[in-house]
Structure formats: C-alpha cells, structure tokens
Amino acid sequence: MNINFSWRMMAIGLLLVALVVAGRIADHYRDKYHQVDKSWQLKWAQRDKVDSDALAQRQTDERAEEQRRQQAANQAAKDADKDNEQLKSDAINAKRSANRLQQQLIQLRQQFADSETGKLSSAASSSASKSQAIILLTQLLSESNEAAREYAKEADRAYSAGKTCERIYHEVTQQ
C-alpha cells in the first residue's frame, strides 16, 4: 500500500507541479499578449492621430484654395466691370461719331434732293439719276451704319464675357 500510495502522491504532486508550470506559462503568455495588445493600441492611436492631423491639414489647404479661387473670381468680375465701363464709354463715343455721320448723310441727301428740281434738260435728267443713286447710297450707308453699331455692341458684349470667363478660368486653375 505504501508503494501505491507514494505512486499516487507522486502523480498528484507531478500533476500539481504541471498545473503550476502551466499556470505560469499561461500567465506569461497572457502578460505578453497584453503587452503586444497595448503596443498595437498605441500604434493605432498614433496612426489615428496622424490621419486626423493629415485630414485637418488637407481641409485647411482646401479652404485656403477655395478662398484663393473665390478672390480670383471676384477680382476677375471687378476687372470685367471695369472693362464693361470702358466698352460703354467707347460705345458712347462711337454713337456720337455715328450721329455726326448720320447728320452729314442727311445734309448730303437733302442737298441732292434739292438739286432734283431742275429736271428740264437731259443733263439735268442725268444729274437727277446721279442724285437718286447718291441718295440711295446714303440711305444704304445709314442703314449699314446702324447694323454695324448693333453688331459691334453684341461683339463687345461677347468679347467682354469671354475675357471674363477666360480670366476666371486661369485664376481658378492656377496652382
């Protein structure tokens, strides 16, 4: 009985030693697991901070770029208004010149219309047909002058709008 009892005691002792060793090994692995876990948590926290900082910087840069673009568009609009004022001034000057030309054409037409009263001879008849041709030409010139004024007005408007658009595009796409 003594041998059986000591063999059982030894087995129980070995089992207890094995359990203690297994507990120590498990405790060691658990500590290592927590150390590695804390290390990874720290790395993730650092990565999250770097990402957050990068996002904040990108948003700041994008806001600054948007403000630059808006200021460039505002400046282009101011320049366009200034150009439009210049175009209006040029149009007024052109209209004054056209009005003077119209007055001269009216005087010329009146002068040749008055000369039609002497249609008694063939020379006078020839002069009258020349007068009619000149009157017709002055009317045609008057009408073409009015059409040219309208075309010029539209061309100035389109030119100004195109230049404004081009300035805004270049200012906004400028890096």
PEGICOR-V521185 format. One record per helix or strand of 2 or more residues. SS is the DSSP state (h for helix, s for strand). FROM is the first residue (numbers start at 1). LEN is the number of residues. Records with the same first field share a line. If there is no record, write none. Layout:
SS: FROM-LEN / FROM-LEN
This chain:
h: 2-116 / 122-52
